[in-house]
């Protein structure tokens, strides 16, 4: 570079600095979209606590933690499928079929089966049903949404037609004991005892396992690569059949685990339970930064999305808003997330164009 060239470069550098400053916050949110949901979560908690200080009582926080477990397990499985570029709406049917079948089997044929056997059986059963989804998606080359709508009806139909429709109101004592096992007991001002259950630890444990899979294993890289561009991922040597089977089996395994926890926590098995919760779970994952088109997302964002949905679902009553407005609020959040993602994509495209 000559001395006469130097002044020409100087204005360019100075002009680009403000652009980086103005777009810095959007760039940060573009790289970490879960921070938007984290900000929403903190803002909602502050507003609810200001309107009703009872929100911050230990008993209320324990209720939120307890309510997040089943949704969180579902969401971590859905996140794996979304990251690979698919979508799964059959996980609640897998959970219902698994939890009811295993509970009925234990009640009638193996009443002495310990919980440490029941839980792995539920996980393996859910994984097997999820693997069916993966094989069908890969083998039929059909959109995963269509496949899982079909298997959702299939699994629920098998449950209701061949296994049972009667509520099981009396569970095996070992399952009741697992649901009651306590990490911490809090006595409220009115004398009621609120329990933080042992099964709460399963959610953070599974979140850690999922994080390790996506950040420390070849399968995690294969999932994100397949979600970004399946053809390129295949040319790079990633086995698409293995990826499809793994993510759907993983979602099914977590659905089976969530189903057994749901039964033990509620101390009853209802074959009609969990119907209609699919949208809330998928919303939690999307609000956590995962795109429906795949290739993006994080475990941290998924956990934030779960907490956001849980807080909205459980705190509206505390501020005097009818629970019937829950879907309105969640829908508004989804639209806000969609608007943000569109803005983010346009911002990235403008940077690439420059």
C-alpha positions as CSV (number, residue, x, y, z in Angstrom):
1,X,0.0,0.0,0.0
2,X,1.3,3.5,-0.9
3,X,1.1,6.6,1.2
4,X,-1.5,8.0,-1.2
5,X,-3.7,5.0,-0.8
6,X,-3.9,5.3,3.0
7,X,-6.3,8.3,3.2
8,X,-8.7,6.5,0.9
9,X,-9.0,3.6,3.3
10,X,-9.5,5.7,6.4
11,X,-13.0,7.0,5.8
12,X,-14.2,3.5,4.9
13,X,-13.0,2.1,8.3
14,X,-14.6,5.0,10.2
15,X,-17.9,4.6,8.3
16,X,-18.1,0.9,9.0
17,X,-17.7,1.3,12.8
18,X,-21.1,2.9,13.5
19,X,-22.7,0.2,11.3
20,X,-21.2,-2.5,13.5
21,X,-22.3,-0.5,16.6
22,X,-25.9,-0.1,15.4
23,X,-26.2,-3.7,14.4
24,X,-24.4,-5.1,17.4
25,X,-27.4,-5.9,19.5
26,X,-29.3,-7.4,16.5
27,X,-26.2,-9.3,15.6
28,X,-26.0,-10.7,19.2
29,X,-29.7,-11.7,19.1
30,X,-29.1,-13.1,15.6
31,X,-26.4,-15.4,17.0
32,X,-28.2,-16.1,20.2
33,X,-32.0,-15.8,19.6
34,X,-32.7,-17.6,22.9
35,X,-31.6,-14.3,24.7
36,X,-34.8,-12.7,23.4
37,X,-36.9,-15.4,25.2
38,X,-34.7,-15.1,28.3
39,X,-35.4,-11.4,28.3
40,X,-39.1,-12.1,28.0
41,X,-39.0,-14.6,30.8
42,X,-37.2,-12.2,33.1
43,X,-39.6,-9.4,32.2
44,X,-42.7,-11.6,32.8
45,X,-41.3,-12.8,36.2
46,X,-40.6,-9.2,37.3
47,X,-44.1,-8.0,36.3
48,X,-45.9,-11.0,37.9
49,X,-43.8,-10.6,41.1
50,X,-44.6,-6.9,41.2
51,X,-48.4,-7.5,40.8
52,X,-48.5,-10.5,43.1
53,X,-45.4,-11.1,45.4
54,X,-46.7,-14.6,46.1
55,X,-45.1,-15.6,42.8
56,X,-41.7,-15.5,44.5
57,X,-42.6,-17.6,47.4
58,X,-40.7,-20.9,47.5
59,X,-43.9,-22.9,47.2
60,X,-44.8,-21.1,43.9
61,X,-41.3,-21.7,42.5
62,X,-41.4,-25.4,43.4
63,X,-44.8,-25.7,41.6
64,X,-43.2,-24.1,38.5
65,X,-40.2,-26.5,38.7
66,X,-42.5,-29.5,39.1
67,X,-44.7,-28.4,36.2
68,X,-41.7,-28.0,33.9
69,X,-40.5,-31.6,34.0
70,X,-42.8,-33.4,31.6
71,X,-42.9,-30.4,29.2
72,X,-39.2,-30.1,29.4
73,X,-38.5,-33.8,28.5
74,X,-40.9,-33.5,25.6
75,X,-39.2,-30.3,24.4
76,X,-35.7,-31.8,24.5
77,X,-36.9,-34.6,22.3
78,X,-38.7,-32.2,19.9
79,X,-35.5,-30.1,19.8
80,X,-33.5,-33.0,18.5
81,X,-36.0,-33.6,15.7
82,X,-36.3,-30.0,14.8
83,X,-32.5,-29.6,14.7
84,X,-32.4,-32.4,12.1
85,X,-34.9,-30.6,9.9
86,X,-38.0,-32.6,10.9
87,X,-41.0,-32.2,13.1
88,X,-42.7,-34.7,15.5
89,X,-46.2,-34.4,16.7
90,X,-46.6,-38.0,17.8
91,X,-44.6,-37.8,21.1
92,X,-47.7,-37.4,23.3
93,X,-49.2,-40.5,21.7
94,X,-46.0,-42.4,22.4
95,X,-46.0,-41.2,26.0
96,X,-49.7,-42.2,26.5
97,X,-49.2,-45.7,24.9
98,X,-46.1,-46.3,26.8
99,X,-47.2,-45.1,30.2
100,X,-50.6,-46.8,30.1
101,X,-49.4,-50.1,28.7
102,X,-46.5,-50.4,31.2
103,X,-48.7,-49.4,34.2
104,X,-51.3,-51.9,33.2
105,X,-48.7,-54.6,32.7
106,X,-47.2,-54.0,36.1
107,X,-50.6,-53.9,37.8
108,X,-51.8,-57.2,36.4
109,X,-48.8,-59.3,35.7
110,X,-45.7,-58.0,37.6
111,X,-46.8,-56.0,40.6
112,X,-43.4,-56.4,42.3
113,X,-41.4,-54.8,39.4
114,X,-39.2,-52.1,40.9
115,X,-39.2,-48.6,39.6
116,X,-35.5,-48.9,38.5
117,X,-36.8,-51.5,36.0
118,X,-40.0,-49.7,35.0
119,X,-38.3,-46.5,34.0
120,X,-35.7,-48.1,31.6
121,X,-38.5,-50.2,30.1
122,X,-40.5,-47.1,29.4
123,X,-37.5,-45.4,27.8
124,X,-36.8,-48.4,25.6
125,X,-40.4,-48.8,24.6
126,X,-40.7,-45.1,23.7
127,X,-37.4,-45.3,21.7
128,X,-38.7,-48.3,19.7
129,X,-41.9,-46.4,18.8
130,X,-39.9,-43.3,17.9
131,X,-37.5,-45.4,15.8
132,X,-40.6,-46.4,13.7
133,X,-41.1,-42.8,12.9
134,X,-37.5,-42.4,11.9
135,X,-37.6,-45.5,9.6
136,X,-40.8,-44.3,8.0
137,X,-39.6,-40.7,7.4
138,X,-36.4,-42.0,5.8
139,X,-37.9,-44.9,3.9
140,X,-40.9,-43.2,2.5
141,X,-39.2,-39.9,1.8
142,X,-42.3,-38.2,3.2
143,X,-42.4,-35.0,5.3
144,X,-42.0,-35.9,8.9
145,X,-45.1,-33.9,9.8
146,X,-47.3,-36.2,7.7
147,X,-45.6,-39.3,9.0
148,X,-46.0,-38.3,12.7
149,X,-49.6,-37.2,12.3
150,X,-50.3,-40.7,10.9
151,X,-48.3,-42.5,13.7
152,X,-50.0,-40.3,16.3
153,X,-53.4,-41.6,15.3
154,X,-52.0,-45.1,14.9
155,X,-50.4,-45.2,18.4
156,X,-53.5,-43.7,20.1
157,X,-55.7,-46.0,18.1
158,X,-53.8,-49.1,19.3
159,X,-54.0,-47.8,22.9
160,X,-57.7,-47.2,22.9
161,X,-58.8,-50.1,20.7
162,X,-56.6,-52.9,22.0
163,X,-55.2,-51.9,25.5
164,X,-57.8,-50.0,27.4
165,X,-59.8,-46.8,28.0
166,X,-60.3,-47.2,31.8
167,X,-58.6,-44.8,34.1
168,X,-56.2,-46.6,36.4
169,X,-56.8,-44.9,39.7
170,X,-54.7,-47.2,41.9
171,X,-51.0,-47.5,40.9
172,X,-48.5,-50.1,42.1
173,X,-47.1,-48.8,45.5
174,X,-43.5,-48.5,44.1
175,X,-44.7,-46.1,41.4
176,X,-46.7,-44.0,44.0
177,X,-43.6,-44.0,46.2
178,X,-41.4,-42.7,43.4
179,X,-43.9,-39.9,42.7
180,X,-43.9,-38.9,46.3
181,X,-40.2,-39.1,46.9
182,X,-39.0,-35.7,48.1
183,X,-35.9,-33.6,47.7
184,X,-37.3,-30.8,49.8
185,X,-40.5,-30.0,51.7
186,X,-41.8,-26.4,52.2
187,X,-44.5,-25.5,54.6
188,X,-46.6,-22.6,53.5
189,X,-48.2,-20.0,55.7
190,X,-51.5,-21.8,55.8
191,X,-49.8,-25.0,56.9
192,X,-49.8,-26.8,53.5
193,X,-46.7,-28.8,52.6
194,X,-45.3,-28.3,49.1
195,X,-42.8,-31.0,47.9
196,X,-40.0,-30.6,45.4
197,X,-40.0,-34.2,44.1
198,X,-36.9,-36.3,43.3
199,X,-38.1,-36.8,39.7
200,X,-37.4,-33.0,39.2
201,X,-33.7,-33.9,38.9
202,X,-34.4,-35.9,35.8
203,X,-35.1,-32.8,33.7
204,X,-31.7,-31.1,34.3
205,X,-29.9,-34.5,34.0
206,X,-31.5,-35.1,30.5
207,X,-30.8,-31.5,29.5
208,X,-27.1,-32.1,30.3
209,X,-27.1,-35.4,28.4
210,X,-28.7,-33.7,25.4
211,X,-26.2,-30.9,25.5
212,X,-23.3,-33.3,25.6
213,X,-24.8,-35.2,22.5
214,X,-25.1,-32.0,20.5
215,X,-21.8,-30.4,21.5
216,X,-19.4,-33.3,22.1
217,X,-20.4,-36.1,19.7
218,X,-20.2,-36.7,16.0
219,X,-24.0,-37.4,16.0
220,X,-24.7,-33.9,17.3
221,X,-22.7,-32.4,14.3
222,X,-24.5,-34.8,12.0
223,X,-27.9,-33.7,13.2
224,X,-27.2,-30.0,12.7
225,X,-25.6,-30.6,9.4
226,X,-28.6,-32.6,8.2
227,X,-30.9,-30.0,9.4
228,X,-29.0,-27.3,7.6
229,X,-28.7,-29.1,4.3
230,X,-29.4,-32.8,4.1
231,X,-27.8,-33.2,0.6
232,X,-24.6,-31.6,1.7
233,X,-24.6,-33.6,4.9
234,X,-24.9,-36.8,2.9
235,X,-22.0,-35.8,0.6
236,X,-19.9,-35.2,3.7
237,X,-20.5,-38.8,4.7
238,X,-23.2,-38.4,7.4
239,X,-25.6,-41.4,7.3
240,X,-29.1,-39.8,6.9
241,X,-30.9,-43.0,7.8
242,X,-29.0,-43.2,11.1
243,X,-29.7,-39.5,11.8
244,X,-33.4,-39.9,11.2
245,X,-33.7,-43.0,13.3
246,X,-31.6,-41.5,16.2
247,X,-33.5,-38.2,16.5
248,X,-36.9,-39.8,16.4
249,X,-35.9,-42.7,18.7
250,X,-34.4,-40.1,21.1
251,X,-37.6,-38.1,21.1
252,X,-39.6,-41.3,21.6
253,X,-37.3,-42.3,24.5
254,X,-37.8,-39.0,26.3
255,X,-41.6,-39.3,25.6
256,X,-41.7,-42.7,27.3
257,X,-39.7,-41.3,30.2
258,X,-42.0,-38.3,30.5
259,X,-45.1,-40.5,30.3
260,X,-44.0,-42.6,33.3
261,X,-43.1,-39.5,35.3
262,X,-46.5,-38.1,34.5
263,X,-48.2,-41.2,35.8
264,X,-46.2,-41.4,39.0
265,X,-46.6,-37.6,39.7
266,X,-50.4,-37.7,39.2
267,X,-50.8,-41.2,40.8
268,X,-53.1,-42.3,38.1
269,X,-52.9,-43.5,34.4
270,X,-55.4,-41.9,32.1
271,X,-55.1,-43.0,28.4
272,X,-56.6,-39.7,27.3
273,X,-54.0,-37.6,29.0
274,X,-51.5,-35.3,27.3
275,X,-53.8,-34.7,24.2
276,X,-53.4,-31.2,22.9
277,X,-50.1,-30.4,24.6
278,X,-48.1,-30.8,21.4
279,X,-48.4,-27.1,20.3
280,X,-47.2,-25.8,23.6
281,X,-44.1,-28.0,23.6
282,X,-43.2,-27.1,20.0
283,X,-43.8,-23.5,20.9
284,X,-41.3,-23.8,23.7
285,X,-38.6,-25.2,21.4
286,X,-39.3,-22.5,18.7
287,X,-39.2,-19.7,21.4
288,X,-35.9,-21.1,22.5
289,X,-34.4,-20.3,19.1
290,X,-34.8,-23.5,17.0
291,X,-36.1,-23.0,13.5
292,X,-38.8,-25.2,12.1
293,X,-36.6,-25.6,9.0
294,X,-33.8,-27.2,11.1
295,X,-30.1,-26.7,11.6
296,X,-30.3,-24.3,14.5
297,X,-31.1,-24.3,18.2
298,X,-29.6,-25.0,21.6
299,X,-30.4,-27.0,24.7
300,X,-30.1,-23.8,26.8
301,X,-32.6,-22.1,24.5
302,X,-35.0,-25.0,24.8
303,X,-34.8,-24.9,28.6
304,X,-35.5,-21.2,28.5
305,X,-38.5,-21.7,26.2
306,X,-39.9,-24.4,28.5
307,X,-39.6,-22.1,31.5
308,X,-41.2,-19.3,29.6
309,X,-44.2,-21.5,28.6
310,X,-44.4,-22.9,32.1
311,X,-44.4,-19.4,33.7
312,X,-47.1,-18.2,31.3
313,X,-49.2,-21.3,31.9
314,X,-49.0,-21.1,35.7
315,X,-48.8,-17.4,36.5
316,X,-51.7,-15.9,34.6
317,X,-54.1,-16.7,37.4
318,X,-51.8,-15.0,39.9
319,X,-52.2,-11.6,38.1
320,X,-55.9,-12.0,37.7
321,X,-55.9,-13.2,34.0
322,X,-58.2,-16.1,33.3
323,X,-56.4,-19.3,32.3
324,X,-58.4,-19.3,29.1
325,X,-56.1,-16.5,27.9
326,X,-53.1,-18.8,28.1
327,X,-53.3,-19.8,24.4
328,X,-53.7,-16.2,23.4
329,X,-50.4,-15.2,25.2
330,X,-48.5,-18.3,23.9
331,X,-49.8,-17.5,20.3
332,X,-48.6,-13.9,20.6
333,X,-45.2,-15.1,21.7
334,X,-45.0,-17.4,18.7
335,X,-45.9,-14.6,16.4
336,X,-43.2,-12.3,18.0
337,X,-40.7,-15.1,17.6
338,X,-41.6,-15.5,13.9
339,X,-41.3,-11.7,13.4
340,X,-37.9,-11.7,15.1
341,X,-36.6,-14.6,12.9
342,X,-37.8,-12.9,9.8
343,X,-36.0,-9.7,10.9
344,X,-32.9,-11.7,11.7
345,X,-32.8,-13.5,8.4
346,X,-33.2,-10.2,6.5
347,X,-30.4,-8.6,8.6
348,X,-28.1,-11.6,7.8
349,X,-29.0,-11.4,4.1
350,X,-28.2,-7.7,4.0
351,X,-24.8,-8.3,5.6
352,X,-24.1,-11.1,3.1
353,X,-25.1,-8.8,0.2
354,X,-22.7,-6.1,1.4
